[in-house]
């Protein structure tokens, strides 16, 4: 398979998952936030349960009191039901956006790995690196599995993925011989996005020293609880898509000139 075909296949697979996630977030967000139902006042509903004057005149005081007790109980249950639905509408989007952000960044990370493996296994000369070594056992095992190049590519991609976002961008551009360049503003936003994802993954969204180190301009204090709004989610989603497409454009320009660029 040609390199452009492999890149297109990888991009198409990730694009499908990304689009489904985005549609899910939009659909649930609209249901819980934008389209919260307008409830009838429970007291108004209670009026329909009250006895007519003619029927009430046939009831004893005890019966009237029991009827009113039942009406009050039903009104209170309806009030509690409405409040519960409103609380769900307020609380669930927070959970929705946090978990969706974690998954969205995971798809971004996986895409970066996919693309590196596509290029490095197709152009193994890009794997040359005097700093990385395989011992005899690893080499023999890889040859027996007929996966020497694949294992070298995987090791290289894994090594890069452990770096900061800024370092990853630089190393990927250098390793793949691709002119990937983000604006300082986009790189800063991307770094903060990844750092916030890490907080929700490891620290329940509470600012820690690592976050403050990665995002030095933050006004948040250590221990502050960060959130993810719909606007933050959507801006982050679009930024991640743009960065992936910039990577694809840079690789196609370097290794597949003249061929239509795939996108996610």
MODELLER restraints for C-alpha pairs under 7 A, 6 or more apart:
rsr = mdl.restraints
at = mdl.atoms
rsr.add(forms.Gaussian(group=physical.xy_distance, feature=features.Distance(at['CA:3:A'], at['CA:118:A']), mean=6.98, stdev=0.5))
rsr.add(forms.Gaussian(group=physical.xy_distance, feature=features.Distance(at['CA:3:A'], at['CA:119:A']), mean=6.91, stdev=0.5))
rsr.add(forms.Gaussian(group=physical.xy_distance, feature=features.Distance(at['CA:3:A'], at['CA:122:A']), mean=6.46, stdev=0.5))
rsr.add(forms.Gaussian(group=physical.xy_distance, feature=features.Distance(at['CA:4:A'], at['CA:256:A']), mean=6.34, stdev=0.5))
rsr.add(forms.Gaussian(group=physical.xy_distance, feature=features.Distance(at['CA:6:A'], at['CA:118:A']), mean=6.34, stdev=0.5))
rsr.add(forms.Gaussian(group=physical.xy_distance, feature=features.Distance(at['CA:7:A'], at['CA:115:A']), mean=6.53, stdev=0.5))
rsr.add(forms.Gaussian(group=physical.xy_distance, feature=features.Distance(at['CA:7:A'], at['CA:118:A']), mean=6.43, stdev=0.5))
rsr.add(forms.Gaussian(group=physical.xy_distance, feature=features.Distance(at['CA:8:A'], at['CA:262:A']), mean=5.17, stdev=0.5))
rsr.add(forms.Gaussian(group=physical.xy_distance, feature=features.Distance(at['CA:10:A'], at['CA:114:A']), mean=6.59, stdev=0.5))
rsr.add(forms.Gaussian(group=physical.xy_distance, feature=features.Distance(at['CA:11:A'], at['CA:262:A']), mean=6.58, stdev=0.5))
rsr.add(forms.Gaussian(group=physical.xy_distance, feature=features.Distance(at['CA:11:A'], at['CA:263:A']), mean=6.03, stdev=0.5))
rsr.add(forms.Gaussian(group=physical.xy_distance, feature=features.Distance(at['CA:11:A'], at['CA:264:A']), mean=5.45, stdev=0.5))
rsr.add(forms.Gaussian(group=physical.xy_distance, feature=features.Distance(at['CA:12:A'], at['CA:264:A']), mean=6.49, stdev=0.5))
rsr.add(forms.Gaussian(group=physical.xy_distance, feature=features.Distance(at['CA:14:A'], at['CA:111:A']), mean=6.64, stdev=0.5))
rsr.add(forms.Gaussian(group=physical.xy_distance, feature=features.Distance(at['CA:14:A'], at['CA:264:A']), mean=6.75, stdev=0.5))
rsr.add(forms.Gaussian(group=physical.xy_distance, feature=features.Distance(at['CA:15:A'], at['CA:264:A']), mean=4.48, stdev=0.5))
rsr.add(forms.Gaussian(group=physical.xy_distance, feature=features.Distance(at['CA:29:A'], at['CA:93:A']), mean=6.40, stdev=0.5))
rsr.add(forms.Gaussian(group=physical.xy_distance, feature=features.Distance(at['CA:32:A'], at['CA:89:A']), mean=4.64, stdev=0.5))
rsr.add(forms.Gaussian(group=physical.xy_distance, feature=features.Distance(at['CA:33:A'], at['CA:89:A']), mean=5.86, stdev=0.5))
rsr.add(forms.Gaussian(group=physical.xy_distance, feature=features.Distance(at['CA:42:A'], at['CA:75:A']), mean=5.46, stdev=0.5))
rsr.add(forms.Gaussian(group=physical.xy_distance, feature=features.Distance(at['CA:42:A'], at['CA:78:A']), mean=6.18, stdev=0.5))
rsr.add(forms.Gaussian(group=physical.xy_distance, feature=features.Distance(at['CA:42:A'], at['CA:79:A']), mean=5.97, stdev=0.5))
rsr.add(forms.Gaussian(group=physical.xy_distance, feature=features.Distance(at['CA:43:A'], at['CA:75:A']), mean=6.50, stdev=0.5))
rsr.add(forms.Gaussian(group=physical.xy_distance, feature=features.Distance(at['CA:46:A'], at['CA:71:A']), mean=6.37, stdev=0.5))
rsr.add(forms.Gaussian(group=physical.xy_distance, feature=features.Distance(at['CA:46:A'], at['CA:75:A']), mean=5.98, stdev=0.5))
rsr.add(forms.Gaussian(group=physical.xy_distance, feature=features.Distance(at['CA:49:A'], at['CA:71:A']), mean=6.58, stdev=0.5))
rsr.add(forms.Gaussian(group=physical.xy_distance, feature=features.Distance(at['CA:94:A'], at['CA:228:A']), mean=6.56, stdev=0.5))
rsr.add(forms.Gaussian(group=physical.xy_distance, feature=features.Distance(at['CA:97:A'], at['CA:228:A']), mean=5.72, stdev=0.5))
rsr.add(forms.Gaussian(group=physical.xy_distance, feature=features.Distance(at['CA:97:A'], at['CA:229:A']), mean=6.64, stdev=0.5))
rsr.add(forms.Gaussian(group=physical.xy_distance, feature=features.Distance(at['CA:97:A'], at['CA:230:A']), mean=6.74, stdev=0.5))
rsr.add(forms.Gaussian(group=physical.xy_distance, feature=features.Distance(at['CA:97:A'], at['CA:233:A']), mean=6.44, stdev=0.5))
rsr.add(forms.Gaussian(group=physical.xy_distance, feature=features.Distance(at['CA:98:A'], at['CA:200:A']), mean=6.90, stdev=0.5))
rsr.add(forms.Gaussian(group=physical.xy_distance, feature=features.Distance(at['CA:98:A'], at['CA:228:A']), mean=5.88, stdev=0.5))
rsr.add(forms.Gaussian(group=physical.xy_distance, feature=features.Distance(at['CA:101:A'], at['CA:197:A']), mean=6.58, stdev=0.5))
rsr.add(forms.Gaussian(group=physical.xy_distance, feature=features.Distance(at['CA:101:A'], at['CA:233:A']), mean=6.48, stdev=0.5))
rsr.add(forms.Gaussian(group=physical.xy_distance, feature=features.Distance(at['CA:102:A'], at['CA:197:A']), mean=5.55, stdev=0.5))
rsr.add(forms.Gaussian(group=physical.xy_distance, feature=features.Distance(at['CA:108:A'], at['CA:240:A']), mean=6.64, stdev=0.5))
rsr.add(forms.Gaussian(group=physical.xy_distance, feature=features.Distance(at['CA:113:A'], at['CA:157:A']), mean=6.01, stdev=0.5))
rsr.add(forms.Gaussian(group=physical.xy_distance, feature=features.Distance(at['CA:116:A'], at['CA:157:A']), mean=6.48, stdev=0.5))
rsr.add(forms.Gaussian(group=physical.xy_distance, feature=features.Distance(at['CA:117:A'], at['CA:153:A']), mean=5.85, stdev=0.5))
rsr.add(forms.Gaussian(group=physical.xy_distance, feature=features.Distance(at['CA:117:A'], at['CA:154:A']), mean=6.72, stdev=0.5))
rsr.add(forms.Gaussian(group=physical.xy_distance, feature=features.Distance(at['CA:120:A'], at['CA:126:A']), mean=6.17, stdev=0.5))
rsr.add(forms.Gaussian(group=physical.xy_distance, feature=features.Distance(at['CA:120:A'], at['CA:127:A']), mean=6.44, stdev=0.5))
rsr.add(forms.Gaussian(group=physical.xy_distance, feature=features.Distance(at['CA:120:A'], at['CA:153:A']), mean=5.80, stdev=0.5))
rsr.add(forms.Gaussian(group=physical.xy_distance, feature=features.Distance(at['CA:121:A'], at['CA:149:A']), mean=6.11, stdev=0.5))
rsr.add(forms.Gaussian(group=physical.xy_distance, feature=features.Distance(at['CA:121:A'], at['CA:150:A']), mean=6.02, stdev=0.5))
rsr.add(forms.Gaussian(group=physical.xy_distance, feature=features.Distance(at['CA:121:A'], at['CA:153:A']), mean=6.37, stdev=0.5))
rsr.add(forms.Gaussian(group=physical.xy_distance, feature=features.Distance(at['CA:124:A'], at['CA:149:A']), mean=6.77, stdev=0.5))
rsr.add(forms.Gaussian(group=physical.xy_distance, feature=features.Distance(at['CA:126:A'], at['CA:175:A']), mean=6.41, stdev=0.5))
rsr.add(forms.Gaussian(group=physical.xy_distance, feature=features.Distance(at['CA:126:A'], at['CA:176:A']), mean=6.66, stdev=0.5))
rsr.add(forms.Gaussian(group=physical.xy_distance, feature=features.Distance(at['CA:127:A'], at['CA:153:A']), mean=6.91, stdev=0.5))
rsr.add(forms.Gaussian(group=physical.xy_distance, feature=features.Distance(at['CA:139:A'], at['CA:148:A']), mean=6.90, stdev=0.5))
rsr.add(forms.Gaussian(group=physical.xy_distance, feature=features.Distance(at['CA:142:A'], at['CA:148:A']), mean=4.59, stdev=0.5))
rsr.add(forms.Gaussian(group=physical.xy_distance, feature=features.Distance(at['CA:142:A'], at['CA:151:A']), mean=6.94, stdev=0.5))
rsr.add(forms.Gaussian(group=physical.xy_distance, feature=features.Distance(at['CA:160:A'], at['CA:168:A']), mean=5.72, stdev=0.5))
rsr.add(forms.Gaussian(group=physical.xy_distance, feature=features.Distance(at['CA:160:A'], at['CA:171:A']), mean=6.90, stdev=0.5))
rsr.add(forms.Gaussian(group=physical.xy_distance, feature=features.Distance(at['CA:161:A'], at['CA:168:A']), mean=6.51, stdev=0.5))
rsr.add(forms.Gaussian(group=physical.xy_distance, feature=features.Distance(at['CA:165:A'], at['CA:191:A']), mean=5.89, stdev=0.5))
rsr.add(forms.Gaussian(group=physical.xy_distance, feature=features.Distance(at['CA:173:A'], at['CA:179:A']), mean=5.94, stdev=0.5))
rsr.add(forms.Gaussian(group=physical.xy_distance, feature=features.Distance(at['CA:173:A'], at['CA:180:A']), mean=5.46, stdev=0.5))
rsr.add(forms.Gaussian(group=physical.xy_distance, feature=features.Distance(at['CA:178:A'], at['CA:250:A']), mean=5.23, stdev=0.5))
rsr.add(forms.Gaussian(group=physical.xy_distance, feature=features.Distance(at['CA:178:A'], at['CA:251:A']), mean=5.27, stdev=0.5))
rsr.add(forms.Gaussian(group=physical.xy_distance, feature=features.Distance(at['CA:178:A'], at['CA:254:A']), mean=5.81, stdev=0.5))
rsr.add(forms.Gaussian(group=physical.xy_distance, feature=features.Distance(at['CA:179:A'], at['CA:250:A']), mean=5.36, stdev=0.5))
rsr.add(forms.Gaussian(group=physical.xy_distance, feature=features.Distance(at['CA:180:A'], at['CA:246:A']), mean=6.79, stdev=0.5))
rsr.add(forms.Gaussian(group=physical.xy_distance, feature=features.Distance(at['CA:180:A'], at['CA:247:A']), mean=5.88, stdev=0.5))
rsr.add(forms.Gaussian(group=physical.xy_distance, feature=features.Distance(at['CA:180:A'], at['CA:250:A']), mean=5.59, stdev=0.5))
rsr.add(forms.Gaussian(group=physical.xy_distance, feature=features.Distance(at['CA:192:A'], at['CA:215:A']), mean=5.98, stdev=0.5))
rsr.add(forms.Gaussian(group=physical.xy_distance, feature=features.Distance(at['CA:193:A'], at['CA:236:A']), mean=6.79, stdev=0.5))
rsr.add(forms.Gaussian(group=physical.xy_distance, feature=features.Distance(at['CA:195:A'], at['CA:211:A']), mean=5.80, stdev=0.5))
rsr.add(forms.Gaussian(group=physical.xy_distance, feature=features.Distance(at['CA:195:A'], at['CA:214:A']), mean=6.98, stdev=0.5))
rsr.add(forms.Gaussian(group=physical.xy_distance, feature=features.Distance(at['CA:199:A'], at['CA:205:A']), mean=4.57, stdev=0.5))
rsr.add(forms.Gaussian(group=physical.xy_distance, feature=features.Distance(at['CA:199:A'], at['CA:206:A']), mean=6.23, stdev=0.5))
rsr.add(forms.Gaussian(group=physical.xy_distance, feature=features.Distance(at['CA:199:A'], at['CA:207:A']), mean=6.83, stdev=0.5))
rsr.add(forms.Gaussian(group=physical.xy_distance, feature=features.Distance(at['CA:205:A'], at['CA:225:A']), mean=5.59, stdev=0.5))
rsr.add(forms.Gaussian(group=physical.xy_distance, feature=features.Distance(at['CA:205:A'], at['CA:226:A']), mean=5.36, stdev=0.5))
rsr.add(forms.Gaussian(group=physical.xy_distance, feature=features.Distance(at['CA:206:A'], at['CA:223:A']), mean=5.09, stdev=0.5))
rsr.add(forms.Gaussian(group=physical.xy_distance, feature=features.Distance(at['CA:206:A'], at['CA:224:A']), mean=5.33, stdev=0.5))
rsr.add(forms.Gaussian(group=physical.xy_distance, feature=features.Distance(at['CA:206:A'], at['CA:225:A']), mean=4.45, stdev=0.5))
rsr.add(forms.Gaussian(group=physical.xy_distance, feature=features.Distance(at['CA:206:A'], at['CA:226:A']), mean=6.10, stdev=0.5))
rsr.add(forms.Gaussian(group=physical.xy_distance, feature=features.Distance(at['CA:207:A'], at['CA:221:A']), mean=6.71, stdev=0.5))
rsr.add(forms.Gaussian(group=physical.xy_distance, feature=features.Distance(at['CA:207:A'], at['CA:222:A']), mean=4.95, stdev=0.5))
rsr.add(forms.Gaussian(group=physical.xy_distance, feature=features.Distance(at['CA:207:A'], at['CA:223:A']), mean=4.94, stdev=0.5))
rsr.add(forms.Gaussian(group=physical.xy_distance, feature=features.Distance(at['CA:207:A'], at['CA:224:A']), mean=5.35, stdev=0.5))
rsr.add(forms.Gaussian(group=physical.xy_distance, feature=features.Distance(at['CA:207:A'], at['CA:225:A']), mean=6.45, stdev=0.5))
rsr.add(forms.Gaussian(group=physical.xy_distance, feature=features.Distance(at['CA:208:A'], at['CA:222:A']), mean=5.21, stdev=0.5))
rsr.add(forms.Gaussian(group=physical.xy_distance, feature=features.Distance(at['CA:208:A'], at['CA:223:A']), mean=6.28, stdev=0.5))
rsr.add(forms.Gaussian(group=physical.xy_distance, feature=features.Distance(at['CA:209:A'], at['CA:222:A']), mean=6.76, stdev=0.5))
rsr.add(forms.Gaussian(group=physical.xy_distance, feature=features.Distance(at['CA:212:A'], at['CA:218:A']), mean=6.82, stdev=0.5))
rsr.add(forms.Gaussian(group=physical.xy_distance, feature=features.Distance(at['CA:241:A'], at['CA:264:A']), mean=6.45, stdev=0.5))
rsr.add(forms.Gaussian(group=physical.xy_distance, feature=features.Distance(at['CA:245:A'], at['CA:263:A']), mean=5.41, stdev=0.5))
rsr.add(forms.Gaussian(group=physical.xy_distance, feature=features.Distance(at['CA:245:A'], at['CA:264:A']), mean=6.41, stdev=0.5))
rsr.add(forms.Gaussian(group=physical.xy_distance, feature=features.Distance(at['CA:248:A'], at['CA:261:A']), mean=6.90, stdev=0.5))
rsr.add(forms.Gaussian(group=physical.xy_distance, feature=features.Distance(at['CA:248:A'], at['CA:262:A']), mean=6.76, stdev=0.5))
rsr.add(forms.Gaussian(group=physical.xy_distance, feature=features.Distance(at['CA:248:A'], at['CA:263:A']), mean=6.87, stdev=0.5))
rsr.add(forms.Gaussian(group=physical.xy_distance, feature=features.Distance(at['CA:249:A'], at['CA:261:A']), mean=6.12, stdev=0.5))
rsr.add(forms.Gaussian(group=physical.xy_distance, feature=features.Distance(at['CA:252:A'], at['CA:261:A']), mean=6.24, stdev=0.5))
